[in-house]
Every structure is written in structure tokens, then in C-alpha cells.
Amino acid sequence: MTTDAPDSVTTAPESAGTATTGTATTGTATTGAGTGTAGPDTVELDAVDPTTPATAPAHPAPAHPARKAPGTGTVIPGPPPAAAERRRSTSTVRQTDLLGLLGSAAASLSLTWLFFARIAPFSGALGFVVFWYALFIALYALLVSFDEDGPVVRDKIASAVVHSIAVLLLVALLFVVVYTLWSGRRAIPHLNFFTRDMSVTGPLDPLSAGGIKHAVVGTLIEIGIALVLTVPAGLLCAVFLNEVPGRYARFVRTVVEAMTALPSIVAGLFIYATVILALNVPKSGFAASLAISVMMLPIIIRASDVVIRLVPGTLREASYALGSPRWRTVWHVVLPTARSGLTTAVILGTARGIGETSPVLLTAGFGASTNYDPSQNPMVSLPLATFEFVKSPQPTMIARGFGAASVLLVLVLVLFALARVLGGRDAGQLSRRGTHRRVVASRRDTRRFTERAAARDGYSSASAAPAFRTTTIQPAQGVDGS
């Protein structure tokens, strides 16, 4: 009879009255004969000689050992080892998407060439590009529909269209920048182009004579006056829109938003009609600065308004809880917190005003010599000089015009890059230098507080010392001194 004992194990010594067949080892059932005493839940094992050295099993136990089913001789295998966890990709771009885009582009290009060259009498580069793009979108939608459902197909098509528009705008921007710099390459290498004006230079003179000094000086003077006028007004208006809510603030915000889309020629006509014609102010740098200010002001107000909204309200509440009035809260809490964003707003407004041509064309006049007085005589800026130079049929004047445009373009790109760098930090986030100054100020305040506490403790000890001083009571003296 064969018995299984998974629950208990009994070790029996070898004897004549007990017959065992085979050798029992731990975890292995034995077959007993005759008077075997192994019960249904018992396994008999031979006695183990303690002097016999233990030997390692021929095969090591698996990480998940097998077990036996109770009451049967069936061995149930253990669970399989857990597979290593694969890292999940968080990228939204899959290989199938790239292959679909490349395949659609190649197929549409081939079909477009076939239509234009073999089948239909089509011609023209613009028509080729438009026909290719339409086929590309259609073929890409067809490929995506094989693997995805309707909403995903529409999402892929919209994503392809949006990215296509972004690429188109980037290509157009690069074309403008490269074409302008390449066309102005003849004038820029000459040093006199930056140090002389056109007072003694004619259209037929070579590029080694004359320059754009008068335009650079006029641009700096006009934009400087415009900044003096627009920065305080723009920041005050932005603070008013955020700190003094109400019906009038909503009306002002609506007017500012409408002025943001104001055409530049309208701003020039407004200054020309109200300042030059009505007030008899001559065409000058000051009139041009007023026209540029009309264009810069809504940009600065809008950008500053958005930045001041990002200041956490808890900072204002903490300042009010400490008893600070509203003006002190704005001056010491709101404006320092939004400093980087306000700087970005000013730079964006400057970049908008420095490239305006229409307002300056109506209000500044044109001259060939350098003018340092903005209140009288015409004052030329870089956009106006570019406009006047490229109108000439002479190649040298056209080269000077593209050189002035290149200088203006580089200046605007530098301003936008500076705005991007300064505006990359959140409201209240300090730069490395600002963090260092804050740490130094904190250490100085800590040292001052420590010295003040030490001085206060010393004063308290000195004032409390007479209270613990012991004195000897002398007997009262009489009037006669006895």
C-alpha cells in the first residue's frame, strides 16, 4: 500500500519488525510492507547518520519549487518566474507614425510628378506644391485609417496640418532673414557704413562712402523718448487694471485690446492730424516718438497685465495682513515679484516700435544728415532709411537699404532673444545673481537681529541687577548725629 504524508513526517529506525522498501529522503514518499506504521498523513524516513556528511543535490532547487497535491501523487508545478518589467515609453511619436508620414510624402510626390509630367497639362511650382500637399493629406488619412478609428484619424490629420503650417512659417521666416542678410552683405563689411551719414554722399557714390549713422542715431533717440513716455504709463495702467477692478477697468481693458490691433498707419495719421496739423509741431523726432508710443503702449499694457495676474494672491494677502497699504504692497511685493515679466513686456514693446515705418514716414520727415535735436528738423530712423534707400534704382543705394534692414533685423532679433531669456523665469523666480543678493541680505538681517537680541538681553541684565543687590541697613541717625 502506498501512502502520502504531506502534513507530517515520522522518522523510524530500521528494525526487523518494520519492513521498508527503498530509502526515504526528505520530501519523498516511501512504500511500506507488512507492519508499516505509516498512516495516510505520515511518511516514514530512514534514520540519518549524523556522521555522514551532507551532500548537495544534483540539481539546485528552482526559484519557485514544485509542490504535491494533498492525498495524491501529482506534482503541481510552481508559478513561473516573473518577467522583467519593461519601461513604458511616454513619447507621443511612434515609428508607425513616422513611416506613415514618409510613405505618404513619397507617394504624393510621385503621383504629383506623374500628373504634372505625364497625365495632365499642369505647370507651375505653386500648383505643384499645392497639389502635392493635398495628395499628402489624403494619403496620410488613408494610411492612418487602416490602423485607427475615426477620432484618431481626425486627430492625426489636424496634427499634420498644424505642423505643416508651423514648418511653412518657419521656412518663410528663415527665407526673409537669410535673403535680407545676403542682400546686405555688400554694405555691412564697410566700417564707414556705421560711422558716416549721407550728407555728402550721392546715389552714384560707391559703398566706401556714406553710411547709416544718421538713421541709427535717430532710431535710438526716437525709441528712447517713446520708452520714457510708454513705460511709466503702461505699467501704471497695468497695475490699475489688476488692483482696481470695476466697470471703468473693464472699459479700459477693452480699449487696450482694441488698440493692440490698431494699424500703424492709423497711429501715424492720428499724430499727424492732432500734433502736426492742429498744434503746428514740425515734423521731427519728437512727433515720430509720439506715433511710436501709440504703437508701443498697448503692447506694454497687455503684456504687463498678463504678468501681474500671475503674481500669487497669497503674497498680497500676506502684505495686507501685516498692515501694508495698497500702494506699498504694489511697490514692494507685486512689482518686484513680476520684475522679469515686466522687463519682457517692455522689450516686446520696444521691438514692436523700433521696426515701425508708417508712423515715422508721416511724422519724422527725411534728411541725409545726422540730427541730434528731436524737437526740430527731420530725423531719420532705420525703417525709414531702408524704405528710402530701396526706392532708388541704383544698385549701391539698394545695397545700403538692405544693409540698414540687416542692422534693424539683427537688433529686433536680439531684443526678442533677450525677452525670451528674461521671460523664461516664472513670477518671483530669481536669477543666480538675485539669489546671491537675497542670501547676502538674509545673512545681514540675521546678524542684525542677533546683535539686537544680545543688546536687549544685556540691557535687561543691567536693569535687573540692582533688584538683587544686597545692602546693609544702618541705624538711623539723629538730628544731632548720634
Stockholm file with secondary structure:
# STOCKHOLM 1.0

chainA/1-482         MTTDAPDSVTTAPESAGTATTGTATTGTATTGAGTGTAGPDTVELDAVDPTTPATAPAHPAPAHPARKAPGTGTVIPGPPPAAAERRRSTSTVRQTDLLGLLGSAAASLSLTWLFFARIAPFSGALGFVVFWYALFIALYALLVSFDEDGPVVRDKIASAVVHSIAVLLLVALLFVVVYTLWSGRRAIPHLNFFTRDMSVTGPLDPLSAGGIKHAVVGTLIEIGIALVLTVPAGLLCAVFLNEVPGRYARFVRTVVEAMTALPSIVAGLFIYATVILALNVPKSGFAASLAISVMMLPIIIRASDVVIRLVPGTLREASYALGSPRWRTVWHVVLPTARSGLTTAVILGTARGIGETSPVLLTAGFGASTNYDPSQNPMVSLPLATFEFVKSPQPTMIARGFGAASVLLVLVLVLFALARVLGGRDAGQLSRRGTHRRVVASRRDTRRFTERAAARDGYSSASAAPAFRTTTIQPAQGVDGS
#=GR chainA/1-482 SS CBCCCSSEEEECCCBTTBEEESCCCTTCCCEEESSCCCCTTEEEECCCCTTSCCCCCSSCCCSSCCEECTTSCCEECCCCCCCCCCCCCCCSCCHHHHHHHHHHHHHHHHHHHHIIIIISCCCCHHHHHHHHHHHHHHHHHHHHHHHSCHHHHHHHHHHHHHHHHHHHHHHHHHHHHHHHHHHTTTTTTCTHHHHCCSTTCCTTSCTTSCCSHHHHHHHHHHHHHHHHHHHHHHHHHHHHHHHSCSHHHHHHHHHHHHHHTCCHHHHHHHHIIIIIISSCCCSSHHHHHHHHHHHHHHHHHHHHHHHHHTSCHHHHHHHHHTTCCHHHHIIIIIHHHTHHHHHHHHHHHHHHHHTCCHHHHHHTCCCSSCCCCTTSSCCCCHHHHHHHHHTSSSHHHHHHHHHHHHHHHHHHHHHHHHHHHHTTSCTTCCCHHHHHHHHHHHHHHHHHHHHHHHHHHHHHHHHHGGGGCCCCCCCCCCTTCC
#=GC SS_cons         CBCCCSSEEEECCCBTTBEEESCCCTTCCCEEESSCCCCTTEEEECCCCTTSCCCCCSSCCCSSCCEECTTSCCEECCCCCCCCCCCCCCCSCCHHHHHHHHHHHHHHHHHHHHIIIIISCCCCHHHHHHHHHHHHHHHHHHHHHHHSCHHHHHHHHHHHHHHHHHHHHHHHHHHHHHHHHHHTTTTTTCTHHHHCCSTTCCTTSCTTSCCSHHHHHHHHHHHHHHHHHHHHHHHHHHHHHHHSCSHHHHHHHHHHHHHHTCCHHHHHHHHIIIIIISSCCCSSHHHHHHHHHHHHHHHHHHHHHHHHHTSCHHHHHHHHHTTCCHHHHIIIIIHHHTHHHHHHHHHHHHHHHHTCCHHHHHHTCCCSSCCCCTTSSCCCCHHHHHHHHHTSSSHHHHHHHHHHHHHHHHHHHHHHHHHHHHTTSCTTCCCHHHHHHHHHHHHHHHHHHHHHHHHHHHHHHHHHGGGGCCCCCCCCCCTTCC
//
